[in-house]
Amino acid sequence: MGVLAVAFSTTYVLVLLSIILFAMGVAFTTASVPPLISGIAGKEAHGTALGAIETIKDVGQALGPIVTGILLTYVLYRLAFIMVAIITLLAILLNTLLYRERRYTREIS
């Protein structure tokens, strides 16, 4: 929501509040992902799963500003943030569908 709010912010105060909202979302995600990944992977793959997720996160943090900078040379500022919000929402939807399927499969077993 914070990324989408930035796209439609028209004043300094709204941008600041949007960034705070975005930062809160990142904080919740950063705190909750490792236990979730550990629970999904199990004890035998715990270290590998956490290493993989941290590597993916680091690559995203490194490439994010570069890709956004390139994107901003071709599209409007607002559209760039809307595109990031759409990609994020699609990732949430995909994760929800995959995790629900996995949880359902575990309950049957």
C-alpha positions, 0 to 999 in steps of 0.5 A: 500500500505504501508504494501505491500511496507514493504514486498518488501523493501530491504534497511533501507530507503525503509522500512522507506518510507514504514512505513511513507506511511503506517502511512499516510494511518492509519491517513487518515483512523482514520480521515475519519471512524467516520464521515462515520460510523455516516452517515451510522448509523444515529442519533439514533444509532450514539453512538452505532455505534461509540462505536462498531467501536472503540471497534473493532479498539482497539481489532485489535490493541491489537491482531494485534501484537500477531497474527503477532508474531505467524504468523512470527514463521511459515511463512517468514517475507515477506509473513506475510506482503503480507498476511496482505496486501491481507486481507486489500485489501479484506476488502476494496473490501467487504466494497466497495461492501456493501457500494455501495449496501446500497447507491443504496438501499437508492437512490431507496427508 
